[in-house]
Amino acid sequence: AVLSREVDVQPAEASDGDLYILPAGATGAAWGGWDEGDLVRAESGGWVRVPMPVGALVLVRDRDEVVARASTGWTS
C-alpha cells in the first residue's frame, strides 16, 4: 500500500517504509529528479525508487482505491 499518489512535495520527515507514487511535477531533493509514476520508499533518512512490474497492484490509502501498473503508468 502507498500513502498517496497526489502528494507532490517530498515530505521533510518520513518514516522508513513510507511509500508514494509520484505525481506530475513532484518536487524535493530526490523527488524533483524522478519521473511521474515512480514508486518511492523512505529508507534510512533518504528515498529510493522501487521497481514495479506491469500488472502490479497497489492500494492507495488516501483515496481508498486500487491501482494497477500498466505500460503507460498507473490506472484505476
C-alpha positions in Angstrom: 0.0 0.0 0.0 1.2 3.6 -0.7 0.2 6.6 1.3 -0.7 8.7 -1.7 -0.2 9.4 -5.4 -1.2 13.0 -5.1 1.4 14.4 -2.6 3.7 16.4 -4.9 6.1 17.8 -2.3 8.7 15.4 -0.8 7.9 15.1 2.9 10.6 16.7 5.1 10.3 13.8 7.6 9.1 10.3 6.6 9.1 7.0 8.4 11.1 4.1 7.0 8.8 2.2 4.7 6.5 5.1 3.7 5.6 4.6 0.1 4.3 7.1 -2.5 3.6 7.1 -6.2 5.0 10.4 -7.6 2.5 12.7 -9.4 3.5 15.0 -12.2 5.6 17.9 -11.0 6.8 16.3 -7.8 9.4 18.4 -6.0 12.1 17.9 -3.5 15.8 16.9 -3.3 15.2 13.4 -4.5 11.6 13.5 -5.9 12.4 16.5 -8.2 14.7 14.5 -10.3 12.4 11.5 -10.7 9.6 10.6 -13.1 5.8 10.8 -12.7 4.6 7.4 -11.7 7.7 6.3 -9.9 7.0 4.4 -6.7 9.3 5.7 -4.0 10.1 4.5 -0.5 11.5 6.3 2.5 14.6 4.4 3.7 17.3 5.3 6.3 16.6 9.1 6.0 16.5 9.1 2.2 14.4 7.9 -0.7 14.8 5.1 -3.1 12.8 4.2 -6.3 11.1 0.8 -6.1 10.8 -1.0 -9.5 7.3 -2.2 -10.1 6.4 -4.6 -12.9 3.5 -4.2 -15.3 0.5 -5.8 -13.6 1.4 -4.9 -10.0 -1.5 -3.9 -7.9 -1.2 -1.2 -5.2 -3.7 0.2 -2.6 -3.6 4.0 -2.5 -4.6 4.7 1.2 -5.6 8.3 1.0 -8.1 7.6 -1.8 -9.1 4.1 -0.8 -8.5 2.8 -4.4 -6.5 0.1 -6.0 -4.4 1.0 -9.0 -2.6 -1.3 -11.4 0.8 -0.6 -13.1 0.3 -0.5 -16.9 3.0 0.1 -19.5 1.7 3.7 -19.7 1.6 4.4 -16.0 -0.9 3.7 -13.1 -4.6 3.1 -13.8 -7.6 2.6 -11.5 
